[in-house]
Structures are given as C-alpha cells and as structure tokens.
C-alpha cells in the first residue's frame, strides 16, 4: 500500500481526474500524469468516435505562448513549418528539431494575433521542450511563457462533434474550418483533431473545463480514454512522439517532409534534414499488413528473409478495418510498397507486406 501511495504521488493529475475516477475509468500513468485509458473499453469508445462523438481529457498537453516584436521570427527559427505572414486564426503542424535533424517534439502552432503565437506540445516533453525553447530564445525580443498549468483541455471528436459543440456547449464554431482557431471570450476553440474524424479542442481555465465536461457527460457524450485515442490516430497514420518520432527519428525518416519547409531562410536542423531529403536515409517509416490476425506490438522485430531490418513502432488489429497492421521503421532498401517481410511475434514469425501508413481514410471537415 505504501509503495502504491508513493507511486501515485509522483503522477500529476489533470483538472478532471476526480471525474474520471467517479466514472470508473481505468487509470494509468501517461506523460507524467495519471490518465484515463478506458471507460467502457477501447472498442466501444473507438466506435463512438468513428460513428457519433466522444470526448477526451487532454489537459495533460503543454501550452507555451510566444509574444513580442520577434515572435514570428522566433517561431520560424525553431519550427519546421512556415508561419511567415500567416493569417490570424491559422494553425500549423510541424516539428522542432535538433541541429542533427532529430526531433525535439511535434507540435501545433496557433496564430492568435499579430506577434502572438500559442504552441501546443506533448505532455511527456513539456519540461524538455520548455528548457530547449528558452535556450533558443537568446537574441529574440519576445515574451516566452510556459502556461501549461493555466489551461485545461478537452477534445470533442466525431461526426457529430459540431452539433454537440453548438447545442450542448453553446459554442459557435460552425464557421471554423480544418486547422483554424478562434477565441470565444477567454476560451480558445480550434478544429484539428487527432482521430481522423471531425473534431474540436477547447482550451480554458480548469473550472471552465470541468463545467464543459459535466455538460457533455450529462448529454450522453461518450467519455473516451487514451487507449482509443491511440487506435484512432494510428488507423489514419498520425504519428505519436516516442513511437514514430524521436530524437533518433527525424521528420524525413517518418515521412513528414511535407511539414518541413526548406524554402524558409533558416530553421534549426534545416541543413541536416535537407541532406536527408537529398541523399536519403538509412531507415524509413512504413506501414505493414500481416496476412494473419496476430498483433504486432511496439519494439517487435521486422525481418526480411530471416534477417532483422527494423522494428515495429505501433501495431494493432484495427477496429475499423479488421486487419492486423503496424507502422515500422525499417531499412530503406526494403521500404518499397508490396515488399514481402516478416514480423517476429514471440517465438513465431508472421508474413506481411509493406503498405501505405494510412490504414483508414480521414473524415475531416475541410
């Protein structure tokens, strides 16, 4: 009991923690927080988001504000995508990279106003990212603030998300298109999603988030845990930092070069990434489909003619397509579509073939 209590002390709790416990969620550590993994189960929660609507607590995510005369120049310096002359209300996805091209983190950059940016970073990387951002701020006339503790965040995801946002929460959001943001009072509402379905994110003070959560649950919206958040993002080929991106896995290796704008004057890691794009990389992230229903898991070995050529990054028997598939980082020479490979699962090997990383079509509102 004493050991369990000591472990619980080490995990942070979001502003909705007590509500998850009340609803009977299975809780587990993730990104330094005690987070809900599932309520009813991964399958019914996954289906709710694909067919109707679900709500996620994502208050563990980090938020950083960049304001001041050099705000845009600073963001351009640390971010692979191009925010130059971005319209207010636009959101960009991209990476922060080290000089060698390795990934510090992947993130969203919100253009909130002239010389005003809102950066959303991964929970497990908050401390690392914040230290790195501070190091890069020298010589820039900016006000850089880590505001992660000031915000709670929920994500409303699924085909009925817009209807629920407007009728249950009273938040006018129908004019938002994909990857845009607006403020409603002191609430930030964006339309991005990490599930492959239409969806919104709400950033607000913790007490406001608690109120929104209660309204959604009272209206019958399915609470969803991080378990189905992973299966949903995986099916549509979206990366998870620590699996498909890391200090060792660059955006080029992960197949995310479209979010790296080499025509920018400069950004950290540009030269290394340009070299990777021009000369190629030793390994490449691919999709693999197994002929069998065995499930490939993170870290399992990928083989070609019995010889190791890479490792699985994420794998599932997909709920939407009923196939055993995975993403894997493998030697580039074997990354061509339809290449036959095998995956070592425990003491057996299972045949498969290289396929596209998107296993299910996205349904965003453009």
N, C-alpha and C positions, 0 to 999 in steps of 0.2 A: 504493500500500500504506500509506504514512504517513497519507494522508487517511482511509482506511478505519479504521485503528487509532485515529485521533483521534476519529472518529465513534463507534466502539464504546465509548470511554472515557466518553462523555457519557451513554450509556444505562445506567440501573440494571439490575440482574439480580435476578430472584427466586431463592428458595432452591432452585428446581427447574431452573434454567437449564441446568445441565450435562446433566440427564436429557433435556431436550428436544433438545439438540444430539445426544446419543447416539442418540435415536430417529429422527434425521434430519428433524426439524421444519424447516419454512421459517420463519425468524425475521425479525422486522421491528419497528421502533420503534412503541410504542403507550403513551400516557400517561406518557412519560418512561422506559419500560422496554423492554428487548429481549425481545419476547414471541413465543410460537409462534402463527403464523397458521393453519398447517395441517400435518398429518402425511401421511395418505393422500390427502387432498383434501377440500375443503369439502363436496361432495355426500355421500360415504360417511360422513363424520363427522356431518353433519346427520341422515342417515338412522339412524345408530346411536342417536342421542338420541331421535328420534321413535319408533323401534321397539323398542329394547333399553335400552342405557345407555352413557353416556360420562362421561369425567372431564376437567375443566378446571382448569388452574392459574390461579387468580385472586388470587394472592398480591400482585399489584400494587395491589389495592384498599387504601384507607386505613381506619384504625380510630382512633376517639377515645373515651375514657372520660370520663363526667361523673358525679362522685360528690359527696356532701355534702348539707347541710341544704336547700339551694336547688336541688338537681339537677333536680327536676321542673319547678319554676318557670322555670329557665333553658331547659330543652328546650322548654317551652311558648312561651317568648319567641322562640326562633329557628326554630321548626318549624311548618309549616302544619297538620299533622295534630294531633289532640288526644290526648295521653297522660295526661290527668288521671285519677287513680285507676285507672290501668292495672294489670291483674293481672300479677304476676311471670311471665315466660315469654312474654309477648305481644310481637309485632313489628309495627311500623307503618312504612308507606311514606309519604313526603311530600317536601316541598321546604324549603330555606332560601331566603328571598327578600330582595332589597334593598327599601328603602322605596318605590321606584317600581314594585315588583311583578316586576322582572326576577329571574331565577333564579340564585342563587349556586351551588346544586347540588341534585340529587335524592339521597336517601339513605334508608337503613333505620335505624330506631331500635329497639334491643332493650332491653326492660325486664328487667334481670338481677337486680334486687333492689330493696328499698326504698331510694330515693335513690341508685340505681346504674343508669346507662344506658350502653349500648355503641352507638356510632354508626358506621355503615359508609358511607364516602364514596368518590367516584370517584377513580381513580388520578391522572388528569391535573389534578385540582383539589385535591390534598392540601395543598400549600403555601398556595394561595389560601384554601381553607376554614379551615385552621388559623389563619391570620392573622385572618380575619374572626371566627371563633369567639372568639378571645382578645379582640378588640376589644369584643365584645358581653358579655363576662363581668364587666365592671365593675359593682360593686354586688350581685353574687351570691356567696353563701357556698358556693363549690364548689371541688372539686379537678378541674381540667381537664387531661387528659393526652393527648398525641398518641402512641399506642402502635403506630403503623403498622409500625415496624421490628421489633416484638416478635413479630409474627404472620406465619405463612404461611397460605394459604387454598386449599383445593380445593373444587370443586363437582361432586357426583356427580348426574347428571341423566338421567332417562328412566324408562319404565315399570317397569324392573327395579331402580331405584335403592334402594328399601327393602331388597330381598332382598340386594343387594350390600353395603349398609352393615352389615347384621347378620351375614351369613355370611362375607364376605371380611374386613371390618374389625373385626367383633366389637363394633360399636357399637349398643347397644339404642336404637332410635329409632322403633319402630312406633307408640308412643303419641303422638308428635308429630303435630299436625295442621297444616294450612297456616298459615304465618306465626306459628309458635311456636318457642321456643328452649329448650335446657336445657344444663347442663354435665355432663360425664362426667369426673370428676377435674379436671384443668386444661384440658380440651378443651371448646370450645364447638361445639355442633351445632344447626343451625337447618334449617327446612324452608320455603324460599321458592322459589328458582329464578328464572331469567331466560330460560327457554327455552319456556315454555308447557307443559312436562311436569312430572311429579312430580320432586322433587329436593331435595338436601340440601347444606348448606355446612358445612365443617369448618374451624374456626379453631384453630390450635395453634402451638406452638413450631416453628421451621423444621425441626429434626431429626425431630420427630414427623411433620410433613407429608411429609417425604421418605420416611419409613417407610411411611406410608399409600399414597403414590403407588406405591411399588415393589410393594406387595401387590396393588393394583388392576391394575397393568400385568401382573404375573405371572399374575393370574387371567384375563387376556384382556379386561379392560375397555378399550374404545377411547379412547385419548387424543384430545382434541379441542382445536382451536385457536380463536383469537378470530374467525376467518373465519366458521365455522358458528355461533359464539355470536351473531354479528350477524344472520345469516339466520334463526336460530331465534327470537330476540327480536322481530325485525321482523315475522315472519309473524303473531304474536299481538298486534301493536300496542303493544309495550312501547317506551318512549322511550329514546333514548341522549343523554346530555348532550353538547352541542356540535352535535347534529343537531336533535332535536325539543324540546330545552330549552336555554336560554342566557340570558345577561344581557339579551338583547333579546326572548326568547320566554318569556312568563310561563306559569305553570300553567294559567291561564284560557284563554290562546290555544292551549295544547297540548291542551285538552280534559281536563284533570286536576283539574277543580274539585272532584270528589268527595273529593280528598285535601287540600282546603283547608277547614278548619272555621271558618266565620265566627261561630259562636256562642261561640267562645272569647273571653275577656275582651280579649285583645290578643295580637298577634304581629307581628313585623317584616314590613311590606308589606301588612298587613291592609286598610288604607283604600284603597290603590291597587288591590288585587285585587277588593275589594268594588265599587269603581266600575266596573272592567272587567266584572264579572259583571252588574251592574245596567244599565250603559249599552251593553255590548257592546264588542268590539274590532275594530280595522280589519282584522285578519287572523285566520285560524283554520286549525288543522291538520286536514287531511282525508286520506282515502285516495283514490287514483285508480287505476282499472284501465284498461289500454290494450287496444285491440282487436287490436293487433299484438304480435309477440314481441320487439320492440325493448326494450332495457333502459334505463329512466330512472335517471340517477345523481344523486347529491347536487349541488345547485347548478344543475341544468338548469332552464330557464325554462318555466313553465306559462303558456299563452295562452288567451284567450277571444276568439273572432272576430278572431284575429291580433294581439291586444293583450296585453302581459305583465300577468299578475295575481298572480304569485307564483313560488316556487322549490321544487324537489324537496328534501326533507331526507334521505330514504333511499329507494332503489329497487332492486328485484331482479326477476329472473324466478324466482318462488318454486319451491322444490324440492318442497314438499308439495302444491301445487295446480296447478302448471304454468301459471301466469298471470304476465304482466308487470304489476307493481303498484308503487306507491310511496306514501309519505306526503309531503305537500307543505303548505307554509304559503302560503295564497292569500287574496285579498281576500274578506272575509266575505260580500259580496253574491253571490258565485258558489259558496258552500260548501254549498249545498243538495244532498242526495242526488240522483243521476242527472243532475246538471248536466253538459252536454257541454263538454269542454275539449280542449286540445291540449297536447302537450309537445314542445318543441324539442330534438331529439336530433341533434347535429352540424348538418348543413345541411338536415335534413328535419323536418317536424312530423308527429306521430302522434296520431290521435284517441283520446280516452278519456272516461271519465265518473267523477264523484265517487261514491265508495262508502264504506262503513264502514272504519275504520282496522284492524280486526281481520280479517286475511285467512285465518286458520286458527283453529279452536276450541282453547281451552286444555284441558289434561287434568291439572289439579292434583288432589291428594288433599285433599278438604275435611274 
